[in-house]
Each structure stands twice: as C-alpha cells, then as structure tokens.
C-alpha cells in the first residue's frame, strides 16, 4: 500500500466513485463489513483489497476492489495530535 492511500477498515462508511454509478442514479453509500487484503487481482501484477460492502439504500451486500469506493467516514480518528 502506498503511503497516501487509505487502508479501509470494518465499519468505515464509503461511497461508490462517480464513474461506476449506473445511469442517472445517485452514488450509493455503504458500510464496510469485511476487508480481505490484496485478494482482488486486477492483473498478474496489480492486487487490491477486496471489500464486502452493505449498501445502505438497498441492504444488499457486494464485493468490490477498494479502488472503486471513496471514504466518507472512518471508524478511527485519523487526526494527528
């Protein structure tokens, strides 16, 4: 993981990135239920974390790579003291 990338955690609130939103719909918001590190293979050299997300609008669960969502709210305090 690069230093500037956020590592998602169970309980984080996320929103799908706008480029994957279907049609004229709104970006969906969900909660991260599970994180499997480096298990989503894009190709032989690129791996991403696999997230299981429950979408708040529908209650449906979906697995997707972490690069397709953005952080809305973290379960931890990320401010430096």
Secondary structure, 3 states (H helix, E strand, C coil): CCCCCCCCCCCCEEEECHHHCCCCCCCCEEEEEEEEEEEEEEECCEEEEEEEEEECCCCCEEEEEHHHEEEEECCCCCCCC
